[in-house]
Amino acid sequence: MMKNTTMVFLLLCSCMAFAQKMEKEMPKGYELEKMGIPKGKIDTVQYDSKTVGTMRKTLVYTPPGFDKKKKYPVFYLLHGIGGDEKEWFRGASPQNILDNLYAEGKIQPMIVVMPNGRAMKDDRATGNIMAPDKVQAFATFEKDLLNDLIPFIEKKYPTLTDKDNRAIAGLSMGGGQSLNFGLGNLDKFSWVGGFSSAPNTKVPQELVPNIEAAKQKLKLLFISCGDADGLIGFSKRTHDYLYQNVVPHIYYLEAGGHDFKVWKNGLYMFSQFLFKNVDNTSLEQYTVLGTPASSNVRNAKYPQILPDNRVIFKVKAPDAHKVQVDLGKKYDMVKDTAGFWNVTTEVVSRGFHYYSLIIDGVAVVDPASETFYGMGRQASGIEIPYKEGGFYALKDVPHGDIRIKKYFSKATNTWREMYVYTPPGYDKSSEKYPVLYLLHGGGEDQRGWATQGRTDLILDNLIAQQKAKPMIIAMLDGNFYSNGGGVAGFGEPQLRAFENELKNAAIPFIESNFRVETDAKNRALAGLSMGGLQTLYAGIKNTPMFSSLGVFSSGWWANNTKLSDPQYEFMKNNSSTINANLKNFWISMGGKEDIAHQNCQIMMKKFDEMGIKYKYSEYAGGHSWPVWRHDLFEFSQLLFK
């Protein structure tokens, strides 16, 4: 896969005239009554609720020019936990919003029903609105809605009664109800909206248990929220799940909190889509704000990721003369009158990326971002959404641990540190586990695979699916320097030092301090880039110690092309032993854009000449963590079986 331009799926009326008219936000004062336009009518009516055992009230809006001889689609609009059937009427004047939209030809004629979503005999919003019986009444309303209210509306009013002519949406608690009831009854509703949905919203896997059914039956799924809303996490987790599973939807973020400014705009936007032909086309024009990156520090609004994976950066540096973002490519930022520097990048490929701010020529970390050790220093990092990245997502499965272990290395006569993944249930078990020794790249250290690499989540998910054997993963510090300093790990002395550390310090420490199997069939070695060189050097020379080797985005230097070179000479003379000892010799690249690709191709050609057996894989994405996460995902499934 080349640069990933996967976007959050949005929905749009197929009529382009409609698309051009539709604005991103409701104009100021749009909820005010306008003179000289046709008006709809809003009434309070009562219906017999067998679910509750009493007569219940609902507001019903009928459109301008309402004609009892015509049939209309119906939109059910729900209130929040502190409201009742009049909350929308009091807080948003929905009849004026709808009348104004009709006057501009932006919405279809429809009946709008605003019921009381608290299904209990005393359904007033009084006393302790969080009392258990009152909270339960919001769930009970599903039965009241389906069995009592909808039949009443369809008997009293001239309505179209199929699912494609029935919509449901709501604010806060009503947003949670709308998502729960609408997505839970796809045979009843084709149009579903949640505005600032509250904690009553079911977890995504329960909301949408049947992905394909949702794709086929929904006409529109609309999720909106204010960027300063403390409940935004419930909307975002739903969006993330839909995005990952490619369920078309709108995820509409705007400036605001948990208030009617956001909810009025939700009604304004959502109603314009209803009961029209729609096309599952991704359109950025309906996105007001991007989503704060998951790699931001707590409560930081920027960087923000737009639906097409462009990134908005914003940093305050009023006294700076020049500010750039270095994201592999450097972007010049523009200063506004408040001293903030802003820029929107091109589309950024999926997964994890390092970046820095360059302020007046000095590279610094972004105070709004988590920091990661990479590029030989602490750097900022940004995580770009990836719909196929579920293999490293945090899921409701048993989880292992990452343990930070310091040990004294007799090989180097110094204290060193490793990160160790232990699988779920390790502490309660008495069994012994196989071990994968996993190596980072140049400019990184033992933290890389644990943080940037998401090793624990990848293995937790694979083990839960029984796709990988439970194993211990020792993530070592592969940095060794020559006497004069210089680049770590790449020269013969440094590679030799790593081999010595691996054999005489790291492996003995693991085998003395963890319950592990100690034979070759239960030992594997793998690494990325520099760690791939270390795997080639130490692994090939010591195949009696390992059953599997993994080389990610690496290869012997391209100028080492002669079979008389010491590395190739050893392999040529020991090819039968290497082939016999290694069950898996797995080599992978990040496509042709990987900086190690050419070296690897030359190396594999030499392997072919020598009769060395190996397997080769490519996963496009260059020399980057998205590729290496996928490498670990694939390689770990081959091990110890």
N, C-alpha and C positions, 0 to 999 in steps of 0.2 A: 504494500500500500504506500503510495507516494504521499505528499503532504495531505494531511487529513482535513477535508473541508466539510466534514459532517456537521450539519446544523441541527439545532433544536427544531423539531417539526412544528410548524404553525399551520393554521387553517385559514383559508380565504374564500370568499364568495367568488365563483368562477367569473362572474360579470366584472370586467375590468373597470367599467364606469363606476361601479360600486367601490372597487378597491381604491380608485383615485379620489373619491369623495371622502372616504372614511379617514377620520383624524385619529391621531394617537391618544389624545386626551380630550375629555369633555371641555368645551369652551367655558370660560368663567361666567357664572350666572345662568347657565343653561337650564337649571332647575326652576328658574323663575317663570311665571306665567307670561305668555306673550299674547297680545291682543291681535285680533284680526285673523286668527287661524282656526281651523276646525278643532273642536275639543272632544276628547273622550269623556267617559263618565265613570266615577268610582263610587261604589255602593258597599254597604255592610250587609251581608246576608247570613242566614243561619242554616246549618245542616244538621241532620240527625246522625250523631256518631254512635254507632253500636259498639265500637271499640272502647270508648270512654263511658258510654251509658248516659249521655246527656246531649243537649243541643249545643253546638259550638259555632263561633263566629269566624267569618273570613271576609276580607275585603276583596272585591272583584272589580277590575278595571275592564271596561269594554271600549273598543277603539272608536275614533271619530267615524261617523257614518255607519255605526253598527246596524246591521240588517239581520233580523231574525230568520230571513229566508236563506242566508248564506251560512256556510260552516267555517269555523275559525280554528286555527291551532291554539294550544293553551300553554302558557308559561307559568309555572309555580315558583313563587319568589318567597324565600324563607328569611326570617329574622334571626337575631342573636339571642344569647342566653338571658340578657337583661331586658328583652323586648317582648312584644306580642304582635298581634295582627296589624297594629297601627304603627309599628316602629318605622317601617319604610316610609309610610305616609308622613309621619312627623319629621323624620330626619332627612328625607331626600326628595320629597314631592315627586314621586315617580310618575304621577299622571302628567306633570308638566314636561318632564324629560321625554316621555313617550310621545306626548302631543307634538313637541318640537321636532322630534325625529320623524314623525309622520309627515309634518308639514314640509320637511326637506326631502321627503321620499327615500329615507334611509332605512326604514324598517317595514316589515310585512304587517298587515293587519293581524292582530292577535288578541286573545283574552289573557289577562294577567291576574292570577289568583295569589293573594297574600294572606295565608292562613296563620293561625296560632300554632306554632310547632311544639308547644308544650302540652302533650296529650294527657290531660288529667282533668278532673271535675273542676277544681279551682285552678284555672290556668292563668291567673293573673301573675304579673311579674312583681310580686310583693314578697316581703319577708326575706328569708335566706334563699336567694336564687340558686345557690350551690348545694342545697339540701339534696340528699340522695334520691328522694322520691321525685324531685323536680328535674334532676339530671336524667333519671331513668325515663321520665315522661318524654324527653326529646327522642329517645330511641323508640319508645312506644308509638310515636307519631308515624313511623313508617307504615304500621298496620292501619292506622286511622287514615292516612293519605291514600293508600292503595285500595282499601276496602270500603271507605265511607266518603271521603272528600271527592276523589276523582269520579266515582259513579254519580255523585250528586251533581257535580259541575256538568258532566256529560248528559245528564237528564234535563237539567234546568236550562242550559244554554246550547245554542247550535254549534256543536264542536266537531272537529275531525278527531277520530278516536284511535288512530293507529299511532305507534311509537314514534314515527317520524314527524308527527305533528304534536309532540308533547316534549316540553323542556322543563328542567328544574335547575335552580341556582339559589344561592343564599349567602348571607354574610356571617362571618365568625362561626358561632355554633350552627347556624343555618347553612354555612358553607360546608361544614363537616357532614351535616345531615344530607345535603345535596349530593356530595361525593359518595357517601355511604349508600344512600337509597338509589341514586341514579345509576352508579356503576354496579350496584348489587341487583339491579332490575333492568338489564339491557333490553328485555322484551317490552318494557314499559316506557323507556326514555331514550331518545337518540341524541339529546342535547343536554349537556351537564356542565354546570359551572360552580366553582367554589371561590368566593371572595374572602381572603384573609381567614381561611379555614382554621377552626379551633382544634384543641387537643382531642375532641371526640372523633376526629377523622381517623378511620381505621388505618393500620399500617398498609403500605402499598401492596404487599403480597396478598392481603385479604381484600383490598379494594379491587384489584385486578388479577384475580387468580387465573383467568383464562385470557391470555394475551391476544390470541387470534380472534376470539369472540369480540373483544373490545375493538380491535382494528376493523372488523367487518361490520359491527352493528352501530358504532358511534358515528354520528354526523359531526359533532363538535365536542371537545373536552377543553374547557377554558379554566385556567387556574391563575388567579391574580393575587397580589399582595403588595403592601407598602414596604419599602426597603428598611424602614426603621421599626417595623412591627416585631414585637417580641415573639410572636407566634409564627414567624416566617419559616421556621424549621419544618413545620408540618406541611406547608406548601412545597418547600424545596425537596423534602424527601420523596414526596409523590412525584414531582417533576423528574428527579434523578432516576427513579425507577422506570418511569415512562420513557425517558430519553434512552436509557440503557436497553430497553426492550422495544425500541422503535415504535412506540404507540403515538400516532399523530396527536398533537395537542398544542395549545397556546400556553406559554408560561410568561405572564405579563407582570413585570415588576415596574413599580413607579415610586417616585419620591413620596413618602408619607408614612403614617403610623397605622394604628388600629382604629380607624375613624371613617366617618361618612364621606370624606373627600375621596378616599380610595374606593369605597363601596358604590358611591354614585357613579364614579368612572367605570367600575365593573359593570354596572347595569347599562350604562351608555354604550360600552364596547360590545358586551355580550349580546345585547338585544339586536344589534345590527347584523349579526351573523345568522340569527335564527330563521329557520324555515325557508332557507334559500339553498340553491345548489352550491355545494362546496367541493373544493379540490384540495387534496392533501399536499399542498405546495408550501415550501418553506419560504416565508417572507419576513425579512428583518424589520420592515417598516412599522410593525406593531410593537417593537421592543423599545421602551423608553429608557430603561436602564439595563445594564448587564448584571450578571450574578457575581457577587464577591467570590473570589477564588477560594477553594477549600484550603489552600495553603497559606491564606492570610492569617495574621495573628488575630486573636479574639476581638470581635467587633469592628475590625478594619473594613471599610467599605470598598477600598481600592487596593490592588487591581481588581477590575471587573471583567468578566468574560462575556462577550456578546454571543448571540445564538450561533453565529457562523464561526466562532472561535477566534475572532479578533479580540484583542485585549485593550482595555482602557487603563492607562496609568495616570495617576494624579499624586503629586507630592508638593508639600509646601516648603519652599526655599526662597523667601522674599529677597535675600541679599545676593543670591547666586547670579552669575552673568550668563552661564550656559549649562543646561542640564540635558542629559541624554539617558535613554534606556538601552542597555546592551543586552539583547536577547539573542545572541548569535549575530544578529544584524543590529546595527545601532540606529536608533530613532531619535531625532531631535524633538525636544519637548518645547511647548509654547507657553509663555508666562501670561497669566491673566492679571487683572487689576488687584486681586486679593493676594497676590504673591504665590498662587498655585501654578505649578507647571503641569501641562496636560499633553497627552498624545494618545492616539488610537493606532495600534499596529496593523499590519497585514494579518491574514489568517495564520494562526500558529498551529503547528501539528500537535496531535493528541499526546497526552501523557505528561511526564515531568520534564521541566526545563530549568536550568540555572539562569539567573539574570543578575545584573548589577545596575545601580544608578551611577552615572558619571557626572559629578557636580564640579564644575570648573576644572575638569581634567583629572579628578580623583575618583577612582572606582570605590563605591561604598555600598553597603547593604541597604535595602529598602526597609525603613522601620515598620512598615505595614505588613511585611512578609516574614514567615518563618525562615530561619537560616539553616543552611546545610553546608557541611564541609565538602567542597568540590572545587575544581579549578585551582587546587593548591592553597585554598583559603576559604574562610567563611563567605558564603554567597547567599543571595536570596534565591528562592525557588518558587515556581508556579506550576500548579497541576491543572492541565487542560482536560476537560471532560472527554470521555471516550466511550462510546456506546458498547464497544466490545471489551471494555476493561473490567467486566464483572468478575473476572478471575482474581483480581486483587482488591475487590471491594470488601468492606467490612460487612459481614453477614451474621445472621443468627445461627451460628454453628459453634461447636466446642473450640475453644481457643488455647493455643500453646502460649509459651512465654519467651521473651527475649531477655537473656541474662547477661549482664556485663561482668566479665571475669578478668581480674588482674592476676598475672602470674609472673614469677621470676624465671626468666629464660637463661638456662645454663649455656645455651648456644651463643647468645649475645652478651651474657653477663649483665643484663639489664632487666628492669621491669617492663612488661609489655601488657597489652590488653586485647581481648577478643570479645566479640558478641556471640552468644550461643542461643540458638533456637531449640527449645525442648517442646515436643509435640503435646497435644492435649492429653491429660491423664498421666503425664510422666511421674509426678510426685506420688500418685496413688498406686502406681504399677511397680511390679518387681522385675518386669522383663528387661532384656537388653536390646538396645536399638542400633541400627546401622548409622554411619556418620558420613555426611557430605561436608568436605572442607571447601569453603566458598571464598573466592578472592575478588577484591575490588579492582578498579582501574587506576591509572595514573592521576595524581592530583586529588585522590580520595583516600579514605582509610577504612578501618574496620566498621565504621558507622554506616558506610554507604549502602550495603545490602539491607541493613535493618531499617533504614529510614527511606532513602530514595528508592530502594528496591522492593519494599513491601514484602519481604521474604516471609514474615510470619503469616500475613493474610493469605498469600498465595498457597502456602502449605496447609494452613488451616482449612481452606476451602477444598483443596484437592483431597486431603485426608478424609474430610467429611463425606465427600463423594466417592470415597474408596478408589480414587484414581492414582493416588500415591501412597506408598508405604509410610507409616509413621517413622520419622527419622530425626536424628539430631543434626543440626547444621551449625558448624563452627565457622564463623566469619572472622577471618584473620586480618591482622595488620600486615600488609605486604610491602611496607615502605622500608627499604634498605638503601643506604647511601654509600658511595665510595668514599675513600679517605678525604678526597677533596670536595665533598659535597656533590652537587650536581643533581641530575634527574634521578629519581628513585626507581629502582627495580629493573631498568632496561638493559644494563650492561652485564657482561659475563660475571664480574665479581658480585654484583647485587643478586643476580639469579642464583649464584652458588650460595650466597648467604641465606637467601630464602629457603632453598632446599635444605640447608642445615637446620634452620629454624623449624621447618615443617617436621622433619624426621626426628629431631632430637629434643624439641621443646614442645611444640604445639600438639602433635599427636600424643606424646606421652602424658601431657597435662590432661587432655580430654579423656584418655583411657584410664587415668588415675582418679578423676573427679566426677565422671558421669558413668552411668550404667550403659555401656556400649559393647557391641561385638568387636573383636579385635583382629579378625581375619580379613584377608583382601576382598573377599566377596561382599563384605559389609562395609567397605570403605570406598569413597569416591572423591574426586578432586575436580573442581571446575573454577573458571574465572573469566572475567571480561577484560578485554583490551590488555593492559599490562598484566592483569591476573591471568589472562589467557596465555601470555608468554611464559609466565611462571608455571602454569599447568603443563605446557609443552615441555619445559625444561625439567621440572622435578617429576612430573608424572611419567613421561616417556622413559626416563632413566630408571624409574622405580616401579615398573608395572607389576612386579610381584607383590607390591603393597596395595594396589588399587584394582578394582574390577571395572571402573568407569572413569572416563575423563571427558570433561566438557570444555570446549574452547569457544568463547563467545566474542565475536568481533576482534579477532586477533589472527596472527600468523607470523612465521619467521620472517625476518627482514627480507625484502625482495632481492637485495643484492647477494643474499646467501643462496645462490642458485646451483652451486656445484655439489654434486653428490659427495665430493671429498671434504665439504665443509664438516666440522666436527659434529654438528647436530644431525645432519643427514647421514654422515658416515656411521654414527652409532645406530641410527634407525635401519640403515641398509644391512648392517651386520647382525642385527637382532630382530629383523622383521618377523620371523616365525614366532619368536618368543612374545613379541608385542601383540601380535594377532591372537595368540593362544591365551594370553593373560587378560586382555581387555574384552569384556562383554559388550561395552558401549564406548566407542570413540566417536564422540558427537561434536561436530563443528558447525557453527552457525554464523551468519552474517546479517547485517541490517540492510541488505540490498546493495545495489551498485553505488549508492551515495555514502555507504559506510567507508570511512577513511582507510580501513584495514582490508577492504575488499580485494584490491589487486594483490597485496601480499599473500592473502589467503589463497587466491586462485593459483598463484605460482607455487605455493607450498603444496597444495593438494595435487598439482600435476606431478611434483616430485614424489609424493606419497604413492601415486598411481604407478610411477616407474619402479618404485621399490616393492610394490605389492602390499603396502600397508592398507588394512581395511578400516574404513571409517564411514560415517553417515553425515550427509551435509544438508543443511536447512537454511532457508532465507526467510526473513520477516522484515519487510521494507520499513524503513524509518531512520536509517543512518546509524551513526555512532552515538546512541542515546539510550537513556533509561527505559523508555517505552519498549524498545527492542529487547533489552536485557531482562526486563521483567517477564516478557513472553518466553525468552530463552529458558529461564528458570522454570517457568510453568511447564514447558515441553520436556525439558531434560529430567526434571524430578520425577516425572511419570514413568521414565524408563528404568529407574534405579531399583536395585535390590529385589528384583522379581525373578 
